[in-house]
């Protein structure tokens, strides 16, 4: 591994490597329901000045059906970008193929990566070009589930949260509808959804407070545990541009979410 901190409990779980370049996002808020305007969703939440904000969508596409001039329309309204509104929140922007002015039903979670100036207390791992800083002021998502599962068509999440995974099967699409992992056969060329099966490594993160234990534990001034290697934190590495082609992601995990007709 690169230079950093390696923690291995020898309990069958993968070792945890904290290296320069990783980011530990701080949870801001979750949102779900109908948006605040045509093709957009304004989310009001306090943000830290100078932080980097991003949104993890759990329902980025809303398929609406309605009549227009006696024609039945099936319209996907999908997220396209996020605009920061100062330190008061974000606006999630979207569009649709017909440029209809519709209110979307979306869901997701807002995170921020705190600026280096806020890391007065915490954990710092750096090299000559990059750093990883985990503040004791951050609200970190923690790992609630990890395991290998086989999904036959659909599977409810074993615990609530945001699912991430990795698999190797170029015959299926894998998505998440907010409650279930959905697997479909992408070789079928008809109009119906045809179920498929895939075995995958699944990790689920949620907003559960970390607990103290063996390894590294950090607390804030109120004595609350804000980071612990017992319940592994959600760390962000990089963005992935999803295409119709298979992509190798190494030992990383990508978010399971519907991003289009085929999510591979």
C-alpha positions as CSV (number, residue, x, y, z in Angstrom):
1,X,0.0,0.0,0.0
2,X,1.1,3.7,-0.3
3,X,2.5,5.4,2.8
4,X,-0.1,5.9,5.5
5,X,-1.8,3.9,8.3
6,X,-2.7,0.3,7.9
7,X,-5.1,-1.3,10.4
8,X,-5.8,-5.1,10.2
9,X,-7.9,-6.8,12.8
10,X,-7.3,-10.2,11.3
11,X,-11.0,-11.0,11.5
12,X,-11.7,-11.8,7.9
13,X,-12.5,-8.2,6.9
14,X,-10.2,-6.4,4.5
15,X,-7.5,-4.3,6.1
16,X,-8.2,-0.6,6.4
17,X,-5.7,1.7,4.7
18,X,-5.7,5.4,5.5
19,X,-3.5,7.1,2.9
20,X,-2.9,10.5,1.5
21,X,-5.5,11.5,-1.1
22,X,-8.6,10.0,0.6
23,X,-11.3,12.3,1.9
24,X,-13.7,11.7,4.8
25,X,-16.9,13.5,3.9
26,X,-19.0,15.0,6.7
27,X,-22.7,14.3,6.6
28,X,-24.9,17.4,6.1
29,X,-28.5,16.2,5.5
30,X,-30.6,13.8,3.5
31,X,-33.5,14.8,1.2
32,X,-36.4,12.9,-0.4
33,X,-39.7,13.8,-2.0
34,X,-40.9,16.3,-4.6
35,X,-38.6,19.1,-5.6
36,X,-39.0,22.9,-5.0
37,X,-39.3,23.9,-8.7
38,X,-39.4,22.7,-12.3
39,X,-36.6,20.1,-12.7
40,X,-34.8,21.1,-9.5
41,X,-34.7,20.4,-5.8
42,X,-33.4,23.1,-3.3
43,X,-31.9,21.6,-0.1
44,X,-31.4,24.0,2.8
45,X,-28.7,22.9,5.2
46,X,-25.8,24.8,6.9
47,X,-22.5,24.4,5.1
48,X,-18.9,25.2,6.3
49,X,-17.3,28.1,4.6
50,X,-14.6,26.9,2.2
51,X,-15.8,23.3,2.1
52,X,-16.3,21.1,-1.0
53,X,-19.9,20.0,-1.4
54,X,-21.2,17.0,-3.3
55,X,-24.5,15.0,-3.4
56,X,-24.8,11.2,-3.4
57,X,-28.2,10.5,-5.1
58,X,-30.2,7.5,-4.0
59,X,-33.1,8.3,-6.4
60,X,-31.6,10.5,-9.2
61,X,-34.2,9.6,-11.9
62,X,-38.0,10.1,-11.5
63,X,-40.1,8.5,-14.2
64,X,-43.4,10.3,-14.6
65,X,-46.4,9.4,-16.8
66,X,-49.0,11.9,-18.0
67,X,-51.1,12.9,-21.0
68,X,-50.0,15.7,-23.3
69,X,-52.2,16.6,-26.3
70,X,-53.9,13.2,-26.1
71,X,-50.5,11.5,-26.1
72,X,-49.4,9.4,-23.2
73,X,-45.9,10.5,-22.1
74,X,-43.4,8.4,-20.1
75,X,-40.8,10.9,-19.0
76,X,-37.6,10.3,-17.0
77,X,-36.5,13.4,-15.1
78,X,-32.9,13.1,-14.1
79,X,-30.3,15.0,-12.0
80,X,-27.6,16.7,-14.0
81,X,-25.7,19.0,-11.6
82,X,-25.4,20.6,-8.2
83,X,-25.2,24.3,-7.4
84,X,-24.0,25.5,-4.1
85,X,-26.0,28.3,-2.5
86,X,-23.3,30.0,-0.4
87,X,-23.2,28.4,3.0
88,X,-26.9,27.8,3.1
89,X,-27.4,24.6,1.1
90,X,-27.5,23.4,-2.5
91,X,-29.8,23.2,-5.5
92,X,-29.9,19.9,-7.4
93,X,-30.6,20.6,-11.1
94,X,-32.1,18.3,-13.6
95,X,-33.6,18.0,-17.0
96,X,-35.7,15.8,-19.3
97,X,-35.7,15.0,-23.0
98,X,-38.9,16.9,-23.7
99,X,-37.9,20.0,-21.7
100,X,-41.1,19.7,-19.7
101,X,-41.4,21.8,-16.6
102,X,-42.1,19.1,-14.1
103,X,-41.5,18.8,-10.4
104,X,-39.2,15.8,-9.8
105,X,-39.4,13.2,-7.0
106,X,-35.7,12.7,-6.1
107,X,-33.7,11.6,-3.1
108,X,-30.1,11.8,-2.0
109,X,-27.6,12.9,0.7
110,X,-25.6,16.1,0.9
111,X,-22.0,15.8,2.1
112,X,-19.1,18.3,2.5
113,X,-15.4,17.8,2.7
114,X,-14.2,20.2,5.3
115,X,-11.4,22.6,4.5
116,X,-8.0,22.1,5.9
117,X,-8.3,25.1,8.1
118,X,-11.0,23.3,10.2
119,X,-8.7,20.4,11.1
120,X,-7.4,21.9,14.4
121,X,-7.9,18.5,16.1
122,X,-8.0,15.2,14.4
123,X,-6.0,12.8,12.2
124,X,-3.6,14.0,9.4
125,X,-1.9,11.8,6.9
126,X,0.1,13.6,4.2
127,X,2.8,13.1,1.7
128,X,4.6,15.5,-0.6
129,X,1.6,16.1,-2.9
130,X,-1.6,15.3,-1.0
131,X,-3.2,14.8,2.4
132,X,-6.0,13.1,4.2
133,X,-7.5,14.9,7.1
134,X,-10.2,13.6,9.4
135,X,-11.5,16.2,11.8
136,X,-13.1,15.5,15.1
137,X,-15.8,18.0,14.2
138,X,-17.0,15.9,11.2
139,X,-20.2,13.9,11.1
140,X,-18.9,10.8,9.4
141,X,-20.9,8.0,7.8
142,X,-19.9,4.6,9.1
143,X,-19.9,1.1,7.7
144,X,-23.1,-0.7,8.8
145,X,-22.7,-3.9,6.7
146,X,-20.1,-5.7,4.6
147,X,-20.4,-9.0,2.9
148,X,-20.8,-11.0,-0.3
149,X,-24.3,-11.5,-1.5
150,X,-26.1,-13.0,-4.5
151,X,-29.0,-11.0,-5.9
152,X,-31.6,-12.8,-7.9
153,X,-33.6,-10.1,-9.6
154,X,-34.0,-7.9,-6.4
155,X,-32.9,-7.9,-2.8
156,X,-33.8,-5.6,0.0
157,X,-30.9,-4.0,1.8
158,X,-30.0,-5.9,5.0
159,X,-29.6,-2.6,6.8
160,X,-30.7,0.9,5.8
161,X,-28.1,3.2,4.2
162,X,-26.3,4.0,1.0
163,X,-25.1,0.8,-0.8
164,X,-21.7,0.5,-2.6
165,X,-20.5,-2.6,-4.4
166,X,-18.3,-4.3,-6.9
167,X,-19.0,-7.2,-9.3
168,X,-17.8,-8.7,-12.5
169,X,-20.6,-9.6,-14.9
170,X,-21.1,-7.8,-18.2
171,X,-24.5,-9.3,-18.8
172,X,-26.4,-7.4,-16.1
173,X,-27.3,-4.0,-14.9
174,X,-27.3,-3.3,-11.2
175,X,-29.3,-0.4,-9.7
176,X,-30.9,0.7,-6.4
177,X,-34.4,2.1,-6.1
178,X,-34.1,3.5,-2.6
179,X,-34.9,0.2,-0.8
180,X,-33.9,-2.7,-3.1
181,X,-30.9,-3.7,-5.2
182,X,-32.3,-4.4,-8.7
183,X,-30.5,-6.7,-11.2
184,X,-31.7,-6.9,-14.8
185,X,-30.6,-8.8,-18.0
186,X,-29.1,-6.3,-20.4
187,X,-28.9,-8.8,-23.3
188,X,-32.6,-8.9,-23.6
189,X,-33.7,-6.6,-26.4
190,X,-37.4,-6.5,-25.8
191,X,-39.4,-4.0,-23.8
192,X,-39.9,-6.0,-20.6
193,X,-37.6,-6.0,-17.6
194,X,-36.0,-9.4,-17.4
195,X,-34.5,-10.4,-14.0
196,X,-30.9,-11.6,-13.8
197,X,-28.5,-12.8,-11.1
198,X,-25.2,-11.4,-9.9
199,X,-22.8,-12.1,-7.0
200,X,-21.3,-9.0,-5.6
201,X,-19.4,-7.6,-2.7
202,X,-21.7,-5.2,-0.8
203,X,-20.9,-2.4,1.6
204,X,-23.5,-0.2,3.2
205,X,-22.8,3.1,5.0
206,X,-25.3,5.0,7.1
207,X,-25.3,7.9,9.6
208,X,-24.7,5.8,12.7
209,X,-22.4,7.2,15.3
210,X,-19.0,5.4,15.6
211,X,-18.1,3.5,18.7
212,X,-14.8,3.3,20.6
213,X,-12.6,0.2,20.5
214,X,-9.3,-1.3,19.4
215,X,-7.4,0.8,16.9
216,X,-7.8,4.6,16.5
217,X,-10.6,6.5,18.3
218,X,-11.2,10.3,18.2
219,X,-13.6,12.2,20.5
220,X,-14.7,15.9,20.5
221,X,-14.7,18.3,23.4
222,X,-18.1,16.9,24.5
223,X,-16.7,13.4,24.8
224,X,-18.6,12.1,21.8
225,X,-16.8,9.6,19.6
226,X,-16.4,11.1,16.1
227,X,-14.1,8.6,14.5
228,X,-13.2,5.0,15.1
229,X,-11.6,2.3,13.1
230,X,-14.0,-0.2,14.7
231,X,-16.8,1.1,12.5
232,X,-15.0,2.1,9.4
233,X,-15.8,5.6,8.1
234,X,-17.0,6.4,4.6
235,X,-14.1,7.8,2.6
236,X,-14.2,9.4,-0.8
237,X,-11.6,8.7,-3.4
238,X,-12.7,9.9,-6.8
239,X,-15.7,10.3,-9.2
240,X,-16.5,7.7,-11.8
241,X,-17.9,8.5,-15.2
242,X,-20.5,5.8,-15.9
243,X,-20.7,4.6,-19.5
244,X,-22.2,1.5,-21.3
245,X,-18.8,-0.1,-21.1
246,X,-17.4,-2.2,-18.2
247,X,-14.9,-0.5,-16.0
248,X,-12.2,-1.8,-13.7
249,X,-12.3,-0.2,-10.2
250,X,-9.6,-2.2,-8.5
251,X,-10.1,-2.7,-4.8
252,X,-12.5,0.2,-4.5
253,X,-16.3,0.2,-4.4
254,X,-18.7,2.3,-6.4
255,X,-22.1,3.5,-5.4
256,X,-25.0,1.4,-6.5
257,X,-27.6,3.7,-8.1
258,X,-29.6,4.0,-11.3
259,X,-27.7,6.3,-13.7
260,X,-29.4,5.4,-17.0
261,X,-30.8,2.6,-19.0
262,X,-27.8,0.4,-18.1
263,X,-25.9,0.7,-14.9
264,X,-22.8,-1.5,-15.1
